[in-house]
Every structure is written in structure tokens, then in C-alpha cells.
Amino acid sequence: MIDHYRARFPGCRIVVYDNMSTDETVKITRANGCEVVPFDTDNQFQDRRHMDIKNNCWKNASTNWVLTCDLDELLDINERELKMEDKLGTSIITPEGYDMVDMEDGSSIAELKYGARQEGYDKYCLFNKRFIREMNYGIGAHECNPEGIIKYSKKAYKLYHYSFIDENMTIKKRKEYGARLSPENLKEGWSEYCLFTPEQTHAEYVDARSRAIKVR
């Protein structure tokens, strides 16, 4: 994620909101000159907290253009293209979402070239806060109701969601997240994919591979 955005926006400021992780996230983030903002949910996976962060984390940014995304979401736009959109008066970049798929098993993330079109991942993550007062993201930021001067880019920029990297890893990850779902998540059915059985996850991989096209 860091390499992707630094290559496209060399001077960008990257701030990572970290939910008391126990892996290498904080170490990697700081080693690459990024900032870390910790938040604690007492080991619960809380979609409402994530929604609140995305709706507010950008408001004190010193730049006009801000991008809010998860670590597995890479928007394919660069500084030159964004300056062009700025001249056109664009206030929100139009995304075109793809679930990235490992077609063979064992490929590195950088090698993934194929993706399955996923309209649910058309997430409006890049916008100009000079024109936008509120984004009003919903759960998962899959939907929003922006307030301000709204002008979407005519061009749609690919948004790569790295969701199908390794089937066994996905099954393990979902089991761990499923055990941490907050009571509100369970009641509302948020992030219910974390409760999928291995058979359901396998079916998702089969479907994604059958629909994937070369997008990178």
C-alpha cells in the first residue's frame, strides 16, 4: 500500500489508524515514514468505529485532496491525473472496483494482475475537502452521501481490492475476525462474511476466478 501511493504521489502524507495490532503493521508503517494513530476497541471488530474514523479522520488534513481507504484497497490514479481532475473542477473521484484474484495460488501480491469486477467496491475514497463538508460513509464505506459541491470525475479509476490472495489465509483470517465481531456487528449482520464456512469461502474463490479479467 505504501509503495503504491508513494509511487503515484511522492510527497503524500500517509496516516495509518491501527487497532492495537500485534503483527508488523506499526513497525513497517513507521519505518517508511508514515504516521500511526492507535485506537482500542478491546479486541472487538467494530464496523461502527471504522465508519466514524473514515468520516472524520480527514477533516484536519493540510491538503485539499484526501484519500480514505483500507490497507488492501489501492486506487489507480496518479498526481498528473489528479491535477487534471482538479482543473476540471472535480470534487470526488469515480472508482471502478475489482476484487483482485490469485489465479494460480502462491503468487505474490505484486504479481496479481487479474480482478473480478465488483460494483460493491466502487468506494468513493478520494475527494477534495475544499468542496466536501461531509462524506457520510455507511458501514464499510461502501456507500456514502456526500455534502457540499458534488462533481464526480467523468473518468472511472480502477480501485483494486486485494481480497482473494490465498484461500487458506482467507479462511484463517475470517475465523479470527469472526471470533472478534462486536455484539452490534452480530446483531446488524455487519461483516457477516467473517462467519462464512470454508466451503462458502472456496465457492467465492471459484466464482471470482471464473469472472476475473486482466486489469493491471
C-alpha positions as CSV (number, residue, x, y, z in Angstrom):
1,M,0.0,0.0,0.0
2,I,2.8,2.4,0.9
3,D,4.8,1.7,-2.2
4,H,1.6,2.1,-4.4
5,Y,0.7,5.5,-3.2
6,R,4.2,6.9,-2.7
7,A,5.0,6.0,-6.4
8,R,1.9,7.9,-7.5
9,F,2.1,10.8,-5.0
10,P,5.7,11.1,-3.9
11,G,5.0,13.8,-1.4
12,C,1.9,12.3,0.2
13,R,1.3,12.1,3.9
14,I,0.2,8.6,5.0
15,V,-1.6,8.1,8.3
16,V,-2.4,4.6,9.5
17,Y,-5.1,4.0,12.1
18,D,-4.0,0.9,14.0
19,N,-6.4,-1.1,16.1
20,M,-3.8,-2.3,18.6
21,S,-2.3,-4.8,16.1
22,T,0.1,-7.5,17.1
23,D,1.7,-8.0,13.7
24,E,4.3,-5.9,11.9
25,T,1.9,-3.1,10.9
26,V,3.2,-0.4,13.2
27,K,6.9,-1.3,12.6
28,I,6.5,-1.2,8.8
29,T,4.4,2.0,8.9
30,R,7.0,4.0,11.0
31,A,10.0,2.6,9.1
32,N,8.5,4.0,5.9
33,G,8.0,7.5,7.3
34,C,4.2,7.2,7.9
35,E,2.3,8.2,11.0
36,V,0.4,5.9,13.3
37,V,-2.8,6.7,15.2
38,P,-3.7,4.0,17.7
39,F,-7.3,3.2,18.7
40,D,-8.5,0.5,21.0
41,T,-11.8,-1.5,20.7
42,D,-10.9,-4.0,23.5
43,N,-10.1,-6.6,20.8
44,Q,-13.5,-6.3,19.2
45,F,-14.0,-5.9,15.4
46,Q,-16.3,-2.8,15.4
47,D,-17.6,-1.6,12.0
48,R,-19.2,1.4,13.5
49,R,-15.8,2.6,14.9
50,H,-14.2,2.2,11.5
51,M,-17.1,4.2,9.9
52,D,-16.6,7.0,12.4
53,I,-12.9,7.2,11.8
54,K,-13.4,7.4,8.0
55,N,-16.0,10.1,8.4
56,N,-13.7,12.3,10.5
57,C,-10.0,11.4,10.1
58,W,-9.5,13.7,7.0
59,K,-11.1,16.9,8.3
60,N,-7.9,18.4,9.7
61,A,-5.7,17.4,6.7
62,S,-3.5,20.2,5.4
63,T,-4.1,19.2,1.8
64,N,-7.3,19.7,-0.3
65,W,-7.3,16.2,-1.7
66,V,-7.7,13.4,0.8
67,L,-8.0,9.6,0.4
68,T,-9.5,7.3,3.0
69,C,-9.1,3.5,2.4
70,D,-8.4,0.2,4.0
71,L,-4.8,-1.2,3.6
72,D,-6.0,-3.7,1.0
73,E,-7.6,-1.0,-1.3
74,L,-5.4,0.6,-3.9
75,L,-6.8,3.3,-6.2
76,D,-5.0,3.5,-9.5
77,I,-4.6,7.3,-10.0
78,N,-1.5,9.4,-10.0
79,E,-0.6,13.0,-9.4
80,R,-0.8,14.1,-13.0
81,E,-4.2,12.6,-13.4
82,L,-5.4,14.2,-10.2
83,K,-4.2,17.6,-11.2
84,M,-6.1,17.2,-14.4
85,E,-9.3,16.4,-12.5
86,D,-8.6,19.4,-10.3
87,K,-8.6,21.7,-13.3
88,L,-11.9,20.2,-14.4
89,G,-13.4,21.1,-11.1
90,T,-13.9,17.5,-10.0
91,S,-14.6,17.1,-6.2
92,I,-15.0,13.3,-6.0
93,I,-13.1,10.7,-8.0
94,T,-15.3,8.0,-9.5
95,P,-14.0,4.5,-8.7
96,E,-14.3,1.2,-10.5
97,G,-13.9,-1.7,-8.1
98,Y,-12.2,-5.0,-8.7
99,D,-11.6,-7.9,-6.4
100,M,-8.0,-8.9,-7.1
101,V,-7.6,-12.7,-7.6
102,D,-4.6,-15.1,-7.3
103,M,-5.3,-17.3,-10.3
104,E,-2.8,-20.0,-9.5
105,D,-2.2,-20.0,-5.7
106,G,1.1,-18.8,-4.3
107,S,1.5,-15.6,-6.3
108,S,2.9,-12.6,-4.6
109,I,0.7,-9.6,-4.1
110,A,2.7,-7.6,-6.6
111,E,2.2,-10.3,-9.2
112,L,-1.6,-10.2,-9.1
113,K,-2.9,-8.9,-12.5
114,Y,-6.4,-10.3,-12.6
115,G,-9.5,-9.0,-10.9
116,A,-13.3,-9.7,-10.9
117,R,-15.5,-6.7,-11.3
118,Q,-17.2,-5.8,-8.0
119,E,-19.6,-2.9,-8.1
120,G,-19.9,-3.1,-4.3
121,Y,-16.3,-1.9,-4.2
122,D,-17.0,1.3,-6.1
123,K,-16.0,3.1,-3.0
124,Y,-15.7,6.9,-3.1
125,C,-12.4,7.2,-1.3
126,L,-10.6,10.2,-2.9
127,F,-12.2,13.6,-2.7
128,N,-11.4,17.3,-2.3
129,K,-12.3,18.6,1.1
130,R,-12.3,22.1,-0.1
131,F,-15.6,21.3,-1.7
132,I,-16.8,18.4,0.5
133,R,-18.1,19.1,4.0
134,E,-19.1,15.5,4.9
135,M,-18.9,12.2,3.2
136,N,-21.4,10.4,5.4
137,Y,-19.9,7.0,4.9
138,G,-22.0,4.0,5.8
139,I,-20.8,0.7,7.2
140,G,-17.7,-0.4,5.3
141,A,-17.7,2.8,3.4
142,H,-19.4,1.0,0.5
143,E,-22.0,3.7,0.4
144,C,-21.9,7.4,1.2
145,N,-24.0,10.5,1.0
146,P,-21.6,13.4,0.4
147,E,-22.5,17.0,1.3
148,G,-21.0,20.1,-0.5
149,I,-20.3,20.9,-4.1
150,I,-20.5,17.5,-5.8
151,K,-18.9,16.9,-9.1
152,Y,-17.8,13.3,-9.9
153,S,-15.0,12.6,-12.3
154,K,-16.2,11.5,-15.8
155,K,-13.4,9.0,-15.9
156,A,-13.6,6.0,-13.6
157,Y,-10.3,5.0,-12.0
158,K,-9.7,1.3,-11.1
159,L,-9.8,0.5,-7.4
160,Y,-8.1,-2.8,-6.6
161,H,-9.3,-4.7,-3.6
162,Y,-6.9,-7.4,-2.6
163,S,-9.5,-9.9,-1.3
164,F,-8.6,-13.2,-2.9
165,I,-4.9,-13.6,-2.3
166,D,-4.7,-17.0,-0.7
167,E,-7.7,-19.2,0.1
168,N,-6.3,-20.8,3.3
169,M,-5.1,-17.5,4.6
170,T,-8.6,-16.0,3.9
171,I,-10.3,-18.9,5.8
172,K,-7.9,-18.4,8.8
173,K,-8.3,-14.6,8.7
174,R,-12.1,-14.8,8.6
175,K,-12.2,-17.2,11.5
176,E,-10.1,-14.9,13.6
177,Y,-12.2,-11.8,12.7
178,G,-15.4,-13.7,13.2
179,A,-14.4,-14.5,16.8
180,R,-13.9,-10.8,17.4
181,L,-17.1,-9.4,15.9
182,S,-18.8,-6.9,18.2
183,P,-22.3,-7.5,19.6
184,E,-23.6,-4.7,17.3
185,N,-21.9,-6.3,14.3
186,L,-23.5,-9.6,15.1
187,K,-26.9,-8.0,15.7
188,E,-26.8,-6.0,12.5
189,G,-25.2,-8.6,10.3
190,W,-22.2,-6.3,9.5
191,S,-19.1,-8.1,8.1
192,E,-21.0,-11.4,8.1
193,Y,-18.6,-12.7,5.6
194,C,-16.3,-13.3,8.5
195,L,-18.7,-16.1,9.6
196,F,-18.6,-17.9,6.2
197,T,-17.7,-21.6,6.3
198,P,-14.6,-22.8,4.5
199,E,-16.9,-24.2,1.8
200,Q,-18.5,-20.7,1.3
201,T,-15.1,-19.1,1.0
202,H,-14.0,-21.7,-1.5
203,A,-17.1,-21.0,-3.6
204,E,-16.2,-17.3,-3.6
205,Y,-12.7,-18.1,-4.9
206,V,-14.1,-20.3,-7.7
207,D,-16.6,-17.6,-8.7
208,A,-14.0,-14.8,-8.6
209,R,-11.6,-16.8,-10.7
210,S,-14.3,-17.6,-13.3
211,R,-15.1,-13.9,-13.7
212,A,-11.6,-12.4,-13.4
213,I,-10.1,-10.4,-16.3
214,K,-6.6,-8.8,-16.6
215,V,-6.8,-5.3,-15.1
216,R,-3.2,-4.5,-14.3
